[in-house]
Amino acid sequence: MDADTASTTTSIDDKTEDFCENPTRDILAEGLMCLLKPTIDQLDERVRATRISQVELKQQIEVLSEELKKISESQECIFDIDVYVRKLVNAKLKVTVVSNILQAVQDRLNKVHQQIAKEQSRRRALLEPSPVATPLETTNPSIQ
């Protein structure tokens, strides 16, 4: 066999005898099982309890739903409240959209105001004379 085609991996069948005869490995595996078993058992019990409570909750929701249907059928409401609820929800959505638009406009206005303030201060700096002495003061000291 070539060095390229020779396999260095071993089959699990080749190591089965070593696995069974290794007492350190058995002790380590048993220790891990003793360490993890209580946690796994507790987790398993909690999962079972959660599933049971979910089934009970589903049953209670179904009973409640049936009772609400009976109440709804027994009461004849003159007004159709669902229509008004939908109108209120639509109005709330519109108000939210308008509020977001107004916030964006306010942000833009603040940016424009800041840019105007910067431009004004830049122009004032260009128009105001510098604190350096004027030509009259330097040329005619006797006027003072």
Buried (B, 14 or more C-beta within 10 A) or exposed (E): EEEEEEEEEEEEEEEEEEEEEEEEEEEEEEEEEEEEEEEEEEEEEEEEEEEEEEEEEEEEEEEEEEEEEEEEEEEEEEEEEEEEEEEEEEEEEEEEEEEEEEEEEEEEEEEEEEEEEEEEEEEEEEEEEEEEEEEEEEEEEEEE
